[in-house]
Amino acid sequence: MASPYAGGVQPPSPAAAVQQQQQNHSLAFRVMRLSRPSLQPDLAALLRFDPRDVFLPEDALTGSDPSAAANFLDGLLHPSDSATAVPGDFTFRDRFLLRDPADALALPGLLVLPQSFGAIYLGETFCSYISINNSSSFEARDVVIKAEIQTERQRILLLDTSKSPVESIRSGGRYDFIVEHDVKELGAHTLVCTALYNDGDGERKYLPQFFKFSVSNPLSVRTKVRTIKDITYLEACIENHTKSNLYMDQVDFEPAQQWSATRLEADEHPSAVKSAIGDLCKQPILIRAGGGIYNYLYQLRSSSDEAGQTKSEGSSILGKFQITWRTNLGEPGRLQTQNIHSTPTASKDVDLRAVKVPPIIYVERAFMVNLCLTNQTDKTVGPFEVFLAPSMSGEDRAVLVNGPQKLILPLVEAFESMKFNLSMVATQLGVQKISGITMYAVQEKKYYEPLPDIEIFVDAE
């Protein structure tokens, strides 16, 4: 369905107008945008129509005795021996009663064509119906037609009949065609329509016409990145900037090669029944017009097994979003975001982490904490000393090292790991923390950040 192109055509400059008047062209372009109709609510549709209304005179309800006319027509249309009765009366008392849930929409059941060019958004398909009309009394022959979309960056050819010109357009006749263009740029766009033809005098004439419109952003994607230990969380907030509701068919995060992504969703109600048909016919997510938002949360993990590869150049790129949606009547749209980067963090040449802690720990009984030291550089590092640093607050620690207070570790080759055990003992019951495990590089005379605190539960024997 087509809507007239109104408001989008820019008036020609005075020089162009003079030039066009001098040429006195026989042909002219007319442009209409092909767009889907809309459902137009009508409050008058709430006032129910009664078939008996056509029999009543205009003053039937305003006269001295409106019930007389009502009783007369009621008896005429619904005799006493009739088995059927039409609900309602002539006093409009029940005309606003909702007898069906759909009545609340106030929709008359008619589709309305857009009366203006409307807004064009990034990710949509611009579809236009173009007609070139011959308004002169002469026939135009050998018509070469071109249609292009011109943006700030490029010109895109949509139609070119140079190889097969239109043989003729008779007086009062026209030649119609449809062009489509996937909108991938923001800002000003110009639809350039040109015609090269022979007029009635055999003169070769050139007709250019320009139709300008602007492309806006339908939605915005705001992201937040948080890293907790080895897990990265990505939150995306999608906001609708259009004047119509958007039904999100697909919001997929495509992670970079070194990442794997899992979307985190709220738990469904226990009464919800999962099935293959339910997944196939899943309801799209609605983001309401004029600023509606919806949030997505993803959990990202490094997919590389080698620790040395996770810190390679370019690893700050997490991935990008693929978003598809539809409007109220199913008009599609599609966008792809730019690459999303993680929060820059200082790279570590050596990484110390706890691998295993016993599940049951008894007070004043030694236990082993399994640790792993990883060299994340391309050179040999070490040796190292591992010890328990004194408490910053000066208080005695509840978990201490059992035996020698310093553990000496040998050299670690490039991109290699070393596992070792540290004997410890707990002196207090309840929930305690293993804190202050620190590493010192002997040759470089460098202290590393202490290992993050580890919570344990200490039980009595």
N, C-alpha and C positions, 0 to 999 in steps of 0.2 A: 504494500500500500504506500502511496506517495503523499507527501505533504508539500505544500508550496514553499518555495525558498523565499522566505521573507526576513528582512532584517540583516541577513548575512552579506548582501551585495553592497559593496562600497561604491559610492557615487564616483564617476570618472572625474579626473582632473579637467580643468577648463581647456587645456591644450588637447587632451584626448577627445573631449566633446567636440571641439571645432574640427579636428581631423575626421572624426566619425561623420559629422554633418557634411563635410566636403566630399567624402567618398560616397555617401548616400547608398549604403549597402542594401541589397535585396534580402539578405539572410540575417537572422538573429537567433541567438541561443537562449533557451529557457531551461532553467535547472530546477529540479525538485529533488529533495532528499527522500530516499526510500526508508521509511521507518515504520515500526509496528504501531498499531493503534493502542489506545488506552481505555480503561474502564472509567467512565466519568460518573462519580456519585451525583445523584440528584435528590435533594431533600423532598421534592414534590412526589418522588416515588414512594415515600413513606405513607402518603395519603392514598389509601386504597380506592380504586375505582370500582363502583358498583354499576352493573348493567342497567339498573333501573334509573340511573341518573339521566339517561337520554330522554326519558319520558316526562321528566319534571320541568315545568316552566321556571324561568329565572327567579321569579318571586315566590316560589312554592314554600320556601323555608322562612321567608321574611314576611309573609302575609299574616293576617290576624289569626288564622287557624291552620298552621302547617300540617297538623296531624291529619286533617281531612284528606289532603292530597296524598299523604303517605299511606293512609288506610285504603284509599281507593286503588292506588297502584299496587299495593301489596296484595289486595284481593284479586286484582286483575292478573298479576303475574304468578301468584301462588294461591290457587284456589284451595278450598278446604279439603277437597278430595285428592290433592297432590301428595305424593309420598316424599317428594324432595323439597327442601327449603334452603334458600340461600341465606347464610348468616349476614347480619348487618341491618342497619336501619338508615333512615334519611336524616338523622340528627347529627351524623358524623361522630357519634360517641365512641364507636369501635373502629373508626378508620385508622387509628394509630396503634391498634393492637398488633403485636408481632405474632403471627400464626406460624411462622417458619423462621429458624435462625438466620437464614439468608436475608430476611427482610431488614435486619439491622444494618446491612451494608448500604442500603438506599441505592441499589444499582438498578437502573431501568432495563438492563439487558442489552444495551446498545454499545457498540464500539465507536470511539471518537477518534478521528484522524487528527494528528497534530496540526495546529494552525500556524505554526512558525517553524523556522529552521531548527530550533532547539539547540541544546548543548551537545558537543562532541567531546568524548573522553578518551584518554590514552588507553590503548588495549582493545578498543572497539573496532568494528569494520565499517568504514564510511562507504555507504552505497548510495549512488545518485542516478536519477533518471534524467537524461539530457535529451532535449528536443531542439533541432535546428529547423526554424520555420522560414518559409519563403512568403513574405508579405507583399511582394511586388506583383506586377501584372506580367512579368516575364519569367521564363524558365531559367533556372540555374543549372549549369552542366559541369561535368567533371569536377565534382566537389571532393576535395581532400580534407578530411576532418582529423584533428588531433586533440587529445585531452590529456593534460598533465597535472600532477600535483607538485607544487613548488613549496619547499620549506626553506628554513634558514640554512640548511646543510646540503640539500640535494633537490634534484628534479626527477620525478618518477613518471614514466610514460604509461598511461592507462589505455589509450586507444590511438591507433594510427592506421588510416586507410590509404596511405600513399601508394601501396602496391595494388590496391583494388578500390579506386575512387568510386564514389557514388555517381552513377551515370547521369542522373538528373533529379532535380527537385522541382516539380511543377509549381505553377502559381497557386498560392493558397495551400500547398502541400507541406509536408514536413518529413524529416528523417529522425528516428528515435533510436537511442541506444542506452545501455546501462553500464556504469563503471563501478568498480569496487577497489577499495584500498584499505589495508590494515594499518591503522594509525599507530605509529611507533615513536613519534616525536611530540614534544609539548610545544606550545606557542603558536605563532601565526602560520596559517596554511593558505595557499592560493590555488584554486582550481582554474587552470588556464585552458580555455577552449578556443581553438583557432580553426578557420575554414579558408581554403584557397579554391576559388571557383571562377567560372566564366559567366558573366551576366548576359542580359539580353543583347547588348551591343557587341558581345564577343570580347569584352575587356576582362583581363585577368585581375581579380581583386583578392585582397587578403583581409580577413576579418578576425581580429583578436578580441576576446572578452574575458574578463577576470572576475572571479567570485571568491571572496575572502571569508575565512572563518577561523576561529581560534580553538585550540585543543587544550583542555584542562586535565588535571590529575584527578581520577575518580576516587582514589584512596591513598592513604599514607601508611607506611609501615615503620613503626618505631621499635627499636630493639634494645635489649639490655643483656649483657653477658656477665655471668658470675662464674668464677672458678672456685670449687671447693675440693681441695686435695687433687685427685686425678680425674675428677668429674667436672665438666663444664655445662652450665645451664644457660639456655638461650630463651629469653622471653620476647615475644613479638606481639605488638599491639596494632591491630588493623582498624583504621578509622575511615568511615564512609563520608566522602565529601560531596556526593551527588544528591539530587533531589528525589531519588527513588530508592526503594529498598534493594539491597544486593543480597542474593542468595549464593553463598559460597559453595560451589561444587567441589573445589579442590584447593587446599592450602598445604602444599607439600614443601618440606625443607629438603633440599638436595645437598648433602654434606660433601665437603671436599674429600679428596682421595684418602687422606690420612685420618678421616673421622668417620664414625658411625653414629647415627642419630635415632632416637626413640622419642615419640611424642608422649607426653604425660597428660593423662586425662583424669577427670574426677570419676570416682567409682559410681557405677550405675546403680539404680535402685534395685533391691533384690527381686522385685516383681517383674523387672524387665527380662524378657525372654530373648535370648540370642539364638539366631538361626542364620543359615546361609541366605535365605530370602530377606531377612531383616538387614543383613549387611549390604545386600545388593540394592535394596530400596531404602537406604539410609536417608533420613531427612537432611536437606542442606542446612547449613548454619545461616541464620538471618542476621544481617547487620543493617539496622534501620537507617533511613534517610536522614540527612542533615546532622551528621556528627555521631552516629551510632558506632560503637566500638566492640571488638571481640579480641580476647587474649589467647595466645597459644604458648605452650611451654614445651621445650624440647630438652632432652638429656643427651649430651654428646660425650663420647668416649673415644680415645685414640685407638685406631684399628691396627696400629703397627706394633709388632711384638718386640722389635729391637728398640731399646731405649734411645740409642743414638740417632735413630731416624726420626723420632718425634720432634726433635728440635731443629730440623732442617730448615733451610731458608724457604720462606713462603708458607710455613705452617700456621701463621696467624690468620689465614683465610679459613673460615669455618664452612662456608657454603653460601647458597642463595635460595630464595623462595620462588616457587612456581604457583601462581594464583590464578584461578579461573572462577568466574561468577556468571550469574544470569540476573536480569532485571525482572520486574513483575510479570511480563509476558514472554519471558524466555529469551530475550536478546542477550547474546553471549559477549563476554569480555575476557581478556587474558593479559596478565602482566608477569614479568620476570624482574626480580629485584637485582640490584648490584651485589657483588660479593660482600658478605658480612665478615668483619674481622674480629678476632678475639682481643681482649685487653692485653696489651704488651706486658710481658713479665720478664724479669731478669733471668737469663739462662744460668743453670748451675753446671759446673764442671764435674761435681761429685754429688751423688744423691744417696742419702741414708734413710732407710725406712724400716719399720717393724713389719715382719712377715707373719709371725705367729706368736701368740701369747697363750699360756695354758688356760683352759676354761675354768679350772678349779684351782684356787690358790689358798693355802692355809697360812695362818699367821705364824711368823717366826720359823717358817720352813722354806728352804731355798727352792727357787724355781728358775727356769731358763726362758729368756726372751730371745726369740730367733730374729736376727737382724740381717739386712742385706745392704751391702755397699756397692754402688754402681758407678763406674767411670764413664762419663758421658762425653769425653773428649777423644781426640785421635792420637793421644800420646799417653805414655805410662805415668801414673801418679802414685804418690805415697813416699815413704810409709806414713801411717796414721796412728794416733792415740785416741782411744775412746774412753771417756770417763764421765762421771756424774758431777756436773757443775753445782756449786753451792747455791742454796736458795737465795733469791733476790731479797726476800722479806726477812731473811735471817732466821726463820723458823726451821725446826728440824723436819726433815723429809720423812714421810711415812713409809717410803719404799727406798731401800739402799742397795748399793752394790755388795754382793757377797764374795769376799776374797780380795784379790789384788784390786786396788782402786783404779788402775789404768790397764787397758787392754791394748797391746801393740799389734797392729795389722801390717802385713807386708805390702809390697808394691802390687798395684792393680793395673793390668794391661789395658790398652785402648779398647773402649766399648765392651769391657768385660765386667762381670759382677762377682762379688765374693759374699758368701753367707757365713755367718758366725753367730755364736751364742754368748749371751751376757748373763752371768749368774746374779740373781737378785733375791732379796728377802724383804717381806713386808712386816712391819712392826705394829701395825694398828688394824683393828677390825673394820669391816664395812666397806663402803665405796671409797677407793683411794685412787691416786693418780701417779703414774710413772712419768716423771718430768725431769728435765735437765740433762738428758743424755746428749753429750756434746762430742764433736770430733775435731781433732787438731792435726794439721799437716806439719810434719816435723821439718822437712826441708824448706818449705815455703813460709814456715812460721805463721800460719794462718788458721784462725778459728772459724768454724762453720756454724750456721744457725743450729740451735738445739733441735732435737727431734720433737715433733708435736706431742703434746701430752696424751697418754694412753690411760683410759679409765679401766680399773679392775675392781673385782669384788673379792674381799679377803674374808674368809670364813674361819671359824674356830674348828679345831680338830674334834 
